[in-house]
Amino acid sequence: MITLILISLLTIATYSAIVTKKSGIPYSISETYYRLNHKKWFTFVMLFTAITLLPAALDNSSENSHFLIFLSVAGMGVVGLSPNFIHGEKSEQIAHYIGSGMLLIFSQCWVGCNLPWALTCWIVYIMWIIFNYNKSDPEQNFYNKLVSTKPVFYAELIVMITVYATVSQDHIFY
């Protein structure tokens, strides 16, 4: 199972690193779809990451939390299959936001059931956002200062860290 975990992690990490290096830190990983010349890469990466993560995640879950990781992976699949969340049809936009909400909520509930202390990573996230908010241009209004901190991108990183720590806990912590 460690092989699938590494394949999944390397897929999403490599994709994120390449797009970020090429065009800077995005507002969100989903926003990278608009930076690609070959847009199908976004769909492929999201689906491949989810599919390779699922068996290991199920294997490292309590029985009562299997449905949570399944719903998380389904959410990631929906995000991958409805990437055009800004300029797409209304139904695609709605599907994308529902999928991303599913991914966030169910993945963190799953983490809470299987490796609860990993949720403390969110404290680092909040501190990072506050620190960068305070560093931003004082001339900006509240919303623009907040958006300049890239809160969605960093929240997605926290989701990845907590999920991969949870799915890898037998290999990392014991």
C-alpha positions as a LaTeX table, in Angstrom:
\begin{tabular}{lrrr}
\hline
Residue & $x$ (\AA) & $y$ (\AA) & $z$ (\AA) \\
\hline
Met1 & 0.00 & 0.00 & 0.00 \\
Ile2 & 2.89 & 2.38 & 0.59 \\
Thr3 & 3.54 & 2.31 & $-3.15$ \\
Leu4 & 0.04 & 3.57 & $-3.90$ \\
Ile5 & 0.37 & 6.25 & $-1.23$ \\
Leu6 & 3.64 & 7.46 & $-2.74$ \\
Ile7 & 2.26 & 7.40 & $-6.29$ \\
Ser8 & $-0.76$ & 9.42 & $-5.20$ \\
Leu9 & 1.30 & 11.91 & $-3.21$ \\
Leu10 & 3.93 & 12.33 & $-5.92$ \\
Thr11 & 1.25 & 12.88 & $-8.55$ \\
Ile12 & $-0.51$ & 15.74 & $-6.77$ \\
Ala13 & 2.72 & 17.20 & $-5.33$ \\
Thr14 & 4.52 & 17.17 & $-8.69$ \\
Tyr15 & 1.54 & 18.71 & $-10.47$ \\
Ser16 & 1.20 & 21.44 & $-7.85$ \\
Ala17 & 4.94 & 22.16 & $-7.80$ \\
Ile18 & 5.25 & 22.39 & $-11.59$ \\
Val19 & 2.26 & 24.69 & $-12.02$ \\
Thr20 & 3.30 & 26.84 & $-9.05$ \\
Lys21 & 6.90 & 27.13 & $-10.27$ \\
Lys22 & 5.73 & 27.96 & $-13.78$ \\
Ser23 & 3.19 & 30.65 & $-12.91$ \\
Gly24 & 3.35 & 31.46 & $-9.19$ \\
Ile25 & 1.19 & 30.44 & $-6.25$ \\
Pro26 & $-2.40$ & 30.09 & $-7.44$ \\
Tyr27 & $-5.50$ & 31.14 & $-5.53$ \\
Ser28 & $-6.38$ & 27.43 & $-5.40$ \\
Ile29 & $-5.24$ & 24.21 & $-6.99$ \\
Ser30 & $-8.45$ & 24.27 & $-9.03$ \\
Glu31 & $-7.42$ & 27.65 & $-10.44$ \\
Thr32 & $-4.38$ & 25.98 & $-12.02$ \\
Tyr33 & $-6.78$ & 24.51 & $-14.60$ \\
Tyr34 & $-6.84$ & 27.92 & $-16.28$ \\
Arg35 & $-3.03$ & 28.10 & $-16.39$ \\
Leu36 & $-2.62$ & 24.87 & $-18.37$ \\
Asn37 & $-2.24$ & 24.58 & $-22.12$ \\
His38 & $-3.50$ & 20.99 & $-21.96$ \\
Lys39 & $-6.50$ & 21.26 & $-19.66$ \\
Lys40 & $-7.06$ & 17.49 & $-19.46$ \\
Trp41 & $-4.01$ & 17.26 & $-17.19$ \\
Phe42 & $-6.01$ & 18.75 & $-14.34$ \\
Thr43 & $-8.74$ & 16.12 & $-14.69$ \\
Phe44 & $-6.18$ & 13.33 & $-15.01$ \\
Val45 & $-4.22$ & 14.42 & $-11.94$ \\
Met46 & $-7.31$ & 14.81 & $-9.74$ \\
Leu47 & $-8.77$ & 11.44 & $-10.76$ \\
Phe48 & $-5.46$ & 9.55 & $-10.67$ \\
Thr49 & $-4.56$ & 10.99 & $-7.27$ \\
Ala50 & $-7.96$ & 10.04 & $-5.85$ \\
Ile51 & $-8.01$ & 6.54 & $-7.36$ \\
Thr52 & $-4.51$ & 5.67 & $-6.16$ \\
Leu53 & $-5.20$ & 7.05 & $-2.68$ \\
Leu54 & $-8.49$ & 5.21 & $-2.07$ \\
Pro55 & $-7.23$ & 1.62 & $-1.49$ \\
Ala56 & $-4.56$ & 2.71 & 0.98 \\
Ala57 & $-6.94$ & 5.10 & 2.72 \\
Leu58 & $-9.55$ & 2.37 & 3.14 \\
Asp59 & $-6.86$ & 0.04 & 4.44 \\
Asn60 & $-5.78$ & 2.64 & 7.03 \\
Ser61 & $-9.29$ & 3.58 & 8.17 \\
Ser62 & $-11.45$ & 2.45 & 11.00 \\
Glu63 & $-14.45$ & 0.54 & 9.67 \\
Asn64 & $-16.80$ & 3.28 & 10.79 \\
Ser65 & $-14.93$ & 5.90 & 8.76 \\
His66 & $-14.68$ & 4.12 & 5.40 \\
Phe67 & $-17.62$ & 6.06 & 4.05 \\
Leu68 & $-15.92$ & 9.37 & 4.89 \\
Ile69 & $-12.83$ & 8.69 & 2.79 \\
Phe70 & $-14.99$ & 7.30 & 0.00 \\
Leu71 & $-17.03$ & 10.53 & $-0.02$ \\
Ser72 & $-13.79$ & 12.56 & 0.04 \\
Val73 & $-12.43$ & 10.71 & $-2.97$ \\
Ala74 & $-15.79$ & 11.10 & $-4.72$ \\
Gly75 & $-15.56$ & 14.85 & $-4.04$ \\
Met76 & $-12.10$ & 14.97 & $-5.59$ \\
Gly77 & $-13.43$ & 13.08 & $-8.59$ \\
Val78 & $-16.23$ & 15.61 & $-9.00$ \\
Val79 & $-13.68$ & 18.45 & $-8.82$ \\
Gly80 & $-11.60$ & 16.74 & $-11.51$ \\
Leu81 & $-14.58$ & 16.10 & $-13.77$ \\
Ser82 & $-15.94$ & 19.65 & $-13.44$ \\
Pro83 & $-12.81$ & 21.80 & $-13.60$ \\
Asn84 & $-14.24$ & 24.84 & $-15.41$ \\
Phe85 & $-15.66$ & 26.43 & $-12.27$ \\
Ile86 & $-15.29$ & 30.04 & $-13.41$ \\
His87 & $-16.34$ & 30.04 & $-17.07$ \\
Gly88 & $-18.23$ & 26.75 & $-17.29$ \\
Glu89 & $-21.94$ & 26.12 & $-17.31$ \\
Lys90 & $-23.79$ & 26.81 & $-14.08$ \\
Ser91 & $-24.17$ & 23.07 & $-13.40$ \\
Glu92 & $-20.41$ & 22.55 & $-13.75$ \\
Gln93 & $-19.71$ & 25.43 & $-11.38$ \\
Ile94 & $-22.14$ & 24.06 & $-8.80$ \\
Ala95 & $-20.71$ & 20.53 & $-9.15$ \\
His96 & $-17.17$ & 21.83 & $-8.68$ \\
Tyr97 & $-18.03$ & 23.73 & $-5.49$ \\
Ile98 & $-20.02$ & 20.79 & $-4.09$ \\
Gly99 & $-17.13$ & 18.43 & $-4.88$ \\
Ser100 & $-14.57$ & 20.69 & $-3.24$ \\
Gly101 & $-16.81$ & 21.07 & $-0.19$ \\
Met102 & $-17.18$ & 17.29 & 0.02 \\
Leu103 & $-13.43$ & 16.86 & $-0.24$ \\
Leu104 & $-12.71$ & 19.37 & 2.52 \\
Ile105 & $-15.41$ & 18.36 & 4.99 \\
Phe106 & $-15.34$ & 14.58 & 4.61 \\
Ser107 & $-11.54$ & 14.31 & 4.43 \\
Gln108 & $-11.09$ & 16.27 & 7.63 \\
Cys109 & $-13.83$ & 14.28 & 9.39 \\
Trp110 & $-11.99$ & 11.13 & 8.25 \\
Val111 & $-8.71$ & 12.51 & 9.59 \\
Gly112 & $-10.46$ & 13.33 & 12.87 \\
Cys113 & $-11.66$ & 9.72 & 13.17 \\
Asn114 & $-8.29$ & 8.14 & 12.36 \\
Leu115 & $-5.52$ & 10.55 & 13.41 \\
Pro116 & $-7.18$ & 13.36 & 15.37 \\
Trp117 & $-4.00$ & 15.17 & 16.41 \\
Ala118 & $-3.24$ & 15.84 & 12.71 \\
Leu119 & $-6.05$ & 18.39 & 12.76 \\
Thr120 & $-3.77$ & 20.63 & 14.82 \\
Cys121 & $-2.12$ & 21.51 & 11.49 \\
Trp122 & $-5.03$ & 23.90 & 11.05 \\
Ile123 & $-3.55$ & 26.03 & 13.83 \\
Val124 & $-0.45$ & 26.56 & 11.66 \\
Tyr125 & $-2.74$ & 27.49 & 8.77 \\
Ile126 & $-4.57$ & 30.11 & 10.82 \\
Met127 & $-1.28$ & 31.56 & 12.07 \\
Trp128 & 0.08 & 31.67 & 8.49 \\
Ile129 & $-3.00$ & 33.51 & 7.21 \\
Ile130 & $-2.91$ & 36.01 & 10.11 \\
Phe131 & 0.83 & 36.60 & 9.64 \\
Asn132 & 0.49 & 37.20 & 5.90 \\
Tyr133 & $-2.64$ & 39.28 & 6.36 \\
Asn134 & $-0.76$ & 41.58 & 8.72 \\
Lys135 & 2.13 & 41.80 & 6.22 \\
Ser136 & $-0.13$ & 42.81 & 3.32 \\
Asp137 & $-0.59$ & 46.34 & 2.01 \\
Pro138 & $-2.43$ & 48.42 & 4.64 \\
Glu139 & $-4.11$ & 50.40 & 1.85 \\
Gln140 & $-6.13$ & 47.34 & 0.81 \\
Asn141 & $-9.58$ & 46.59 & 2.16 \\
Phe142 & $-10.22$ & 43.53 & 4.34 \\
Tyr143 & $-11.30$ & 41.27 & 1.45 \\
Asn144 & $-8.31$ & 42.08 & $-0.78$ \\
Lys145 & $-5.89$ & 41.64 & 2.10 \\
Leu146 & $-7.42$ & 38.26 & 2.88 \\
Val147 & $-7.38$ & 37.10 & $-0.76$ \\
Ser148 & $-3.73$ & 38.17 & $-1.07$ \\
Thr149 & $-2.84$ & 35.55 & 1.57 \\
Lys150 & $-4.04$ & 32.76 & $-0.82$ \\
Pro151 & $-6.17$ & 31.13 & 1.91 \\
Val152 & $-7.72$ & 28.47 & $-0.33$ \\
Phe153 & $-4.38$ & 27.23 & $-1.68$ \\
Tyr154 & $-2.91$ & 26.93 & 1.80 \\
Ala155 & $-6.06$ & 25.25 & 3.10 \\
Glu156 & $-5.70$ & 22.70 & 0.30 \\
Leu157 & $-2.10$ & 22.10 & 1.39 \\
Ile158 & $-3.27$ & 21.47 & 4.96 \\
Val159 & $-5.87$ & 19.03 & 3.64 \\
Met160 & $-3.11$ & 17.19 & 1.75 \\
Ile161 & $-0.78$ & 17.14 & 4.75 \\
Thr162 & $-3.45$ & 15.83 & 7.12 \\
Val163 & $-4.79$ & 13.23 & 4.69 \\
Tyr164 & $-1.37$ & 11.88 & 3.69 \\
Ala165 & $-0.20$ & 11.85 & 7.32 \\
Thr166 & $-3.31$ & 9.86 & 8.23 \\
Val167 & $-3.05$ & 7.41 & 5.38 \\
Ser168 & 0.68 & 6.94 & 6.07 \\
Gln169 & 0.46 & 6.77 & 9.86 \\
Asp170 & 1.49 & 3.10 & 10.08 \\
His171 & 4.63 & 3.86 & 8.07 \\
Ile172 & 5.52 & 7.19 & 9.68 \\
Phe173 & 4.50 & 7.07 & 13.33 \\
Tyr174 & 4.78 & 3.44 & 14.38 \\
\hline
\end{tabular}
